[in-house]
Amino acid sequence: MDNTKTTTMRTSVDETSTKVKRIALAGLFAALSYIGFAFFKIDISVGGGKTAFHFANSFVVLAALFLGGPVGGLAGGIGLSIADLTSGYATSAPLTFILKFFIGFITGTVAHKAFRINEIKDGKKLAAATIVSSIAGLGFNVVADPTLGYLYHRIFFGMESTGAELLAKFASLTTTVNALISVTVATILYLLLRPALRKADLI
């Protein structure tokens, strides 16, 4: 009986410790997402709105690769929404949260459900799974950002169609460039950080 109680207590402590570590890691990725946009971006003003080149989506993808889709998506969505609110993009914050959540959700779902990335040991297969998962999430954003952005600005802010179309075209360019950068950065960082985070029992 005593051994059973001891084992149960240890299991409970381990589970609590794991949850705390995951929350801490999610908070870190949210902060990195914020920093990646708030301090490292190139703004482009066009059509009565703004878009930007940045690499913050790399951390949304990283969060999803390490923590899974829902948690990674929430971390990225929260971090980048706060960045919008403090960086002159306040009106875009609600749409940003939705888009970043789905980047993370799709990336994490493909990585953990389709590839079972945590179980992969072969380096080449791991790299391929990481790249494909990242492309899936960021590819969604390349299509959804300008499309939903156009509707969002037209419906909620009454932007003229000409301005909304022009902004959508520039957003298509920036999201494509951002996606290419983020796939590269996220893949490199994931492959470099994975062994260390595993050793530290953070994932």
Disulfide bonds with the S-S distance in Angstrom:
none
